[in-house]
Amino acid sequence: MKEENQNWQNSTPETPVRVFHYTKEKIAQLKAKANAEAKTENISSLQALLTHFWISVIRCSCGAVGAKALATGSSPRFNVYGNDFGWGKPVAVRAGSNIGEGMVVLFGGKEEGSVDVQVCLPYEILEAMESDSEFIDAF
């Protein structure tokens, strides 16, 4: 996991920006687990991934995030690593200056089928998530 603690427009040192990388295989495992638990085959990879993420945020914030909503933006289906503006293909892709507390931005990862989740949450919640074995097992 990689932490980016830059001065974004809406974030402060108290609300760091962090990126979590999910491989294609781990996403498939999350999807299979979600479908098995719900006794269905209708849960998509994206739904399983976001549910896994949301449950961990709630668990690690002791429900305190309920007062503030998480907002999700972007799409992992857009081929952001396929862009070349003359300097070569991107090494990493991030949301830029428009990410504030509670924002979750999804990008297709560099490897096919992987997803990068960029999130801005209070430091205490992100620290708790890194200690949450259920959350970390998805990496």
Helices and strands as residue ranges (DSSP letters): E 2-4, E 17-22, H 24-38, H 45-60, G 64-67, E 71-73, G 80-82, E 103-108, E 115-120, H 123-131, H 133-136
